[in-house]
Amino acid sequence: MRSQLFSRPAWAGILVIAVLAASLPLLHLAFPAGHTLHVSSYAIAIIAKFMCYALAAMALDLVWGYTGILSLGHGVFFALGAYAHGMYLMRAIGREGVYQSDLPDFMVFLDWKTYPWYWSLTEHFWYCMLLVVMVPGILAFVFGYFAFRSRIKGVYFSIITQAMTFAFMLLFFRNNTGFGGNNGFTDFKRILGFSLTEPLTKAVLYLVTLSVLLASLMLCRWIVSSKLGRVLQAVRDSESRLMFIGYDPLWFKLFVWTLSAVLCGIAGALYVPQVGMINPSEMSPANSIEMVIWAAVGGRGTLLGPVIGAFTVNGLKSWFTAAFPDLWLYALGLLFILVTLFMQQGILGLISQLKKPKEIV
């Protein structure tokens, strides 16, 4: 008998939260500033950003929490998806840049005369959306194939994923790569002909992000609750025993690794028009490590936990960087240590323990 995706209380909670989240941009549009029910544009922007982070954390949980593959390089997939969408957004600026050229300002500044070949067709939205999926997916497939075929696992795999994202960060920092160097892409004007500064456009982007997050949650939950999901968990728990009974873990790991990278790329693509910029710092190893912390704090191996963790940690980050800007990294490190020592199942695990009836001695 096939298990249901979520329990009834979980479905009820997801539905309530989804409805409340979907109502926020509507309240922003319906009521003027100063009204009791008005939701500020800042709140809309930051919640949308957190939802992108939540999607990335959930994608990481798919490979770490359910398959036991700890990646310290998922930031590169997030950034590549953002850059792929950013190429379209840069082309959509047209002649409204500082230099009033058909080329982006950074190319004019570097005295480039034409677009590089890999910018071909990027004026088309559909093509860039294809790149959002294909670029992280192909990189993950090729990288994962050679890594998994070589039986690289554990801390060694984590190290090479961190080396990968660091190498890409250094590459994208170079001006001659055609991706804006250390400044990256910025000053976006419109998407599909609609101004990015318009409240309605921001509301639509917010609702699209929410829809993708919910759809990805359902997809990932369907995968982990299926026979495929049980094989993935067997890879995590005892890969050698799985091989003994006739399964080849390579293709299972490669599938979930590639899917996770694609979801991370989609998260990056949703992130860039709402934040308004993308630069190589998004590929820094520290960003990938933060994704791991989001999943750990929320509760890895739960899918919902990383979503909670992404909102919790980034909410704390927003407050800390405003109130105590010099102390955030110390607070983040302390949080990770406390979770590792005392809350190994994260926030969701703690909630589950509190809900269990205490044994009567």
Steps between C-alpha positions, in 0.01 A plus 500: 500500500642837398555743786339842480718801432422674830288435805173689535640747755797565271269559202291738708809689615640525145165623368461764770855628456465502119177700516648748747815536291299548180289771664798724581557644149124543461492705821796699370308587182156546654581738785701824492807562714403593854194274501488237775475214248767634264806277453813694409697441182803422719311215669391362162857514367665337801242219529538429127878483548458263793277275288779474242739404777246248629480335156880473489509352853234245408697403189807444716298292746401268218862392455629545856206407720364213289804373307780583741697710248627813674562771243694814587468635148129551434560874486644458151176348368298779661725766345508338154120501488505865605759590236304317229189705578713810551623478140145546379438783746816677381390469138157635597659827618552596135643848454397622845842439652751769593672481160172465303642207307352169389778336703489490881688782670779274625573383143510858373734595784733216403484612135324189374345543156264203484347240728701180558363193324355356821271803528323396179119476527507632857262779398232229498341423836421139414860429406636641824247296697637196319851606604380534861421128496767370264815676625481389866359163390778422252773617739355287780461196273857513368654579840287240675563228244876510539485550876249223570657261250830548681325412828588836655284548806487649846727788591700460178192565289413802714849641450496468120155663480637790702800517267265504201299799621818686597646441154185632331500804728858585396408447134199731515700768678705540182388781271583310182241228563219728384295485819573838653801408713474579870198729444301231321160597357290783638275795405225276359205687347231258391393140455279392209434868433381578854691743720668333797430804716123471460319362808293266283812349342652444844178338619492264202865401552423436866203277416699313234774435756246375752341272239835353395597441863175315571520299175862405575402394850231270358741359240776431751256350748356275228851381413612426856174319585522275192706184439767722352513692826549181696793407276651846556470456875662157465791673325528727803471228761699213343622542143710181511199290600297658221769398250503149646132446417551610138444877482745736334501815718672709229188585302283556804752743648551666164126552455440660839822706477401640159141568606625680810730718287214588263274602789782713638541665159129578487526654847781724372298598193209606722737684732673728251209715369368556852833592658613696195855372468724195477877489544768232559478537878189279483739217406717545809547182708352686799164526321495126434584433864212725604264278298621203705430695819146582382430129446660398830318763706162414353554125506661309215322208345159666537471743202282733707781544752741672259221739399449591865876519552551734203237742631626476859871548431452774242251678724760497777762616250289799396454602862859434607662681207291807583539490880843337539669497157836380634359205693295313238767247397567417865129456561468279192788280612358474852158409359648219292696365799192504722290324238771238445538430873147534634253502207630248249152464351457876472192707574257242360663225706470711814132564429442126449671419830290757686181353351582145613333403828749461784545151640369447851771363724 
